[in-house]
Amino acid sequence: GSLHAKDHLAHLGFPYLIASLVLGPLAYYAGAVAPEWVVPKDVAKIGEGTRADPVLRGVLVAVIAGSLGWEVVSGSVPELLAGIAMVIGAVTLGDWVGFAVDRAPLPGVIPNWGTPAANATAGALLFVAKVSVPGGGLLVGKFCSTFVGCVSAFGAFSEDVAQNWLEDRKGLAVRVWAVNFVVGAAAVLALAM
């Protein structure tokens, strides 16, 4: 079926935003303070764990290969190709946003403006899709979900908040959370218009 860009996130609104802003940092925090038998420390950061552990690397490769195989067998090759193209484009855009933010003179309220900049970019892209594309289709659906999802940085935001909290920089954690809340709330309000 076709996806209407204007309804993609707007119908979720503030409950989705609050869940993302609360559950993400809580999940990261829980993983960081969990006992070793629950979350082994070499697995806590999956990127580092997969490079260090050949078993985890093998599991990751198997999951990716299985997912690709499933898409091919189920006849979703156009969706798969569109998704891959969207991820490549989103990573490129994310690099450009990061490059621009690193060079911009920003206020010192928070040390890392990359996550709110990425989240603002994602919200702006959804808004542009809402006002410029009245209908849906495969490319619009992949743009609103895969591309925008890859551009956004709510995962990195969760780490920024929880890590500052864990390192007893609670004021900074609250400021990082608040800046990202404002960015997310602006996107939700713009999409609801």
C-alpha positions as CSV (number, residue, x, y, z in Angstrom):
1,G,0.0,0.0,0.0
2,S,1.0,3.6,-0.3
3,L,2.4,5.5,2.6
4,H,1.3,9.1,3.2
5,A,4.3,11.0,4.4
6,K,2.2,13.5,6.3
7,D,0.9,10.7,8.5
8,H,4.2,8.8,9.0
9,L,5.1,10.2,12.4
10,A,2.4,12.8,13.0
11,H,-0.1,10.2,14.2
12,L,2.4,9.0,16.8
13,G,3.0,12.5,18.2
14,F,4.1,13.2,21.7
15,P,3.6,9.7,23.2
16,Y,6.2,8.4,20.7
17,L,8.5,11.2,21.3
18,I,8.4,10.9,25.1
19,A,8.8,7.1,24.8
20,S,11.9,7.6,22.7
21,L,13.3,10.2,25.0
22,V,12.8,8.2,28.1
23,L,13.2,4.6,27.1
24,G,16.3,5.1,25.0
25,P,18.5,6.6,27.8
26,L,17.0,4.1,30.4
27,A,17.9,1.1,28.2
28,Y,21.4,2.4,27.7
29,Y,21.8,3.1,31.5
30,A,20.4,-0.3,32.4
31,G,22.9,-2.0,30.1
32,A,25.7,0.0,31.5
33,V,24.9,-0.9,35.1
34,A,23.7,-4.4,34.6
35,P,25.6,-7.2,36.3
36,E,28.2,-9.0,34.1
37,W,26.1,-12.1,33.9
38,V,23.2,-10.2,32.3
39,V,25.1,-8.0,29.9
40,P,28.8,-9.1,29.4
41,K,30.9,-5.9,29.3
42,D,32.5,-6.9,25.9
43,V,29.0,-7.0,24.4
44,A,27.7,-3.8,26.0
45,K,29.1,-1.8,23.1
46,I,28.1,-4.0,20.2
47,G,30.5,-2.3,17.7
48,E,33.5,-2.9,19.8
49,G,32.3,-6.4,20.8
50,T,31.9,-7.5,17.2
51,R,35.4,-6.5,16.3
52,A,36.8,-8.2,19.4
53,D,34.8,-11.4,19.3
54,P,34.7,-13.5,16.2
55,V,31.6,-15.4,17.4
56,L,29.6,-12.1,17.6
57,R,31.0,-11.0,14.3
58,G,29.8,-14.3,12.8
59,V,26.3,-13.9,14.4
60,L,26.1,-10.4,13.0
61,V,27.1,-11.5,9.5
62,A,24.6,-14.4,9.7
63,V,21.7,-12.1,10.7
64,I,22.5,-9.6,7.9
65,A,22.9,-12.4,5.3
66,G,19.6,-14.0,6.5
67,S,17.8,-10.7,6.3
68,L,19.0,-10.1,2.8
69,G,18.1,-13.6,1.8
70,W,14.6,-13.2,3.2
71,E,14.1,-10.0,1.3
72,V,15.2,-11.7,-2.0
73,V,13.1,-14.9,-1.4
74,S,10.0,-12.9,-0.5
75,G,10.2,-10.9,-3.7
76,S,11.1,-7.6,-2.1
77,V,14.2,-6.9,-4.2
78,P,13.0,-3.4,-5.2
79,E,12.4,-2.5,-1.5
80,L,15.8,-4.0,-0.6
81,L,17.6,-1.9,-3.2
82,A,15.6,1.2,-2.3
83,G,16.5,0.6,1.4
84,I,20.2,0.2,0.7
85,A,20.2,3.3,-1.5
86,M,18.5,5.3,1.3
87,V,21.0,4.1,3.9
88,I,23.9,5.1,1.8
89,G,22.4,8.5,1.1
90,A,21.5,9.0,4.8
91,V,25.0,8.1,6.0
92,T,26.5,10.6,3.5
93,L,24.1,13.3,4.7
94,G,24.9,12.5,8.3
95,D,28.6,13.0,7.6
96,W,27.8,16.4,6.0
97,V,25.7,17.4,8.9
98,G,28.4,16.3,11.3
99,F,31.1,18.2,9.3
100,A,29.0,21.4,9.3
101,V,28.2,21.1,13.1
102,D,31.9,20.5,14.0
103,R,32.8,23.8,12.3
104,A,29.9,25.9,13.5
105,P,30.2,28.3,16.4
106,L,27.5,26.9,18.7
107,P,26.7,27.9,22.3
108,G,28.4,25.8,25.0
109,V,25.1,24.6,26.6
110,I,26.0,21.1,25.6
111,P,29.3,19.8,24.3
112,N,27.9,17.6,21.5
113,W,25.6,19.4,19.1
114,G,25.8,16.6,16.6
115,T,22.8,14.6,17.9
116,P,20.4,17.5,18.1
117,A,21.6,18.6,14.6
118,A,21.0,15.2,13.2
119,N,17.6,15.0,14.9
120,A,16.6,18.4,13.6
121,T,17.7,17.4,10.1
122,A,15.5,14.3,10.3
123,G,12.5,16.3,11.5
124,A,13.0,18.8,8.8
125,L,13.2,16.1,6.2
126,L,9.9,14.5,7.4
127,F,8.3,18.0,7.3
128,V,9.5,18.6,3.7
129,A,8.2,15.1,2.7
130,K,4.9,16.0,4.3
131,V,4.4,19.3,2.4
132,S,5.9,18.4,-0.9
133,V,4.7,14.8,-1.5
134,P,1.0,14.4,-1.2
135,G,1.0,10.6,-1.8
136,G,3.2,7.7,-1.0
137,G,4.8,4.9,-2.8
138,L,7.9,2.8,-2.3
139,L,10.5,5.6,-2.5
140,V,8.5,8.0,-0.2
141,G,8.0,5.2,2.3
142,K,11.7,4.3,2.3
143,F,12.6,7.9,2.5
144,C,10.4,8.6,5.5
145,S,11.4,5.4,7.4
146,T,14.8,4.2,6.3
147,F,16.5,7.5,5.2
148,V,15.1,9.7,8.0
149,G,15.6,7.0,10.6
150,C,19.3,6.6,9.6
151,V,19.8,10.4,9.6
152,S,18.3,10.8,13.1
153,A,20.5,10.3,16.1
154,F,18.2,9.3,18.9
155,G,20.3,6.3,19.6
156,A,23.4,8.4,20.0
157,F,21.3,10.9,22.1
158,S,20.5,8.0,24.5
159,E,24.1,7.3,25.0
160,D,24.9,11.0,25.5
161,V,22.3,11.3,28.2
162,A,23.0,8.0,30.0
163,Q,26.8,8.3,29.8
164,N,26.8,11.8,31.3
165,W,24.4,10.5,34.1
166,L,26.7,7.6,34.8
167,E,29.7,9.9,35.0
168,D,27.9,12.0,37.6
169,R,27.4,14.9,35.2
170,K,23.6,15.0,35.8
171,G,23.2,18.7,34.9
172,L,24.7,18.1,31.5
173,A,22.6,14.9,31.0
174,V,19.5,17.0,31.7
175,R,20.6,19.7,29.3
176,V,21.3,17.2,26.5
177,W,17.9,15.6,27.1
178,A,16.2,19.0,27.1
179,V,17.8,20.2,23.9
180,N,16.8,16.9,22.1
181,F,13.3,17.1,23.5
182,V,12.9,20.6,22.1
183,V,14.1,19.4,18.7
184,G,11.8,16.4,18.8
185,A,8.8,18.4,20.0
186,A,9.3,20.9,17.2
187,A,9.3,18.1,14.6
188,V,6.2,16.5,16.1
189,L,4.4,19.9,16.1
190,A,5.4,20.7,12.5
191,L,4.2,17.3,11.4
192,A,0.9,17.7,13.2
193,M,0.1,20.9,11.3
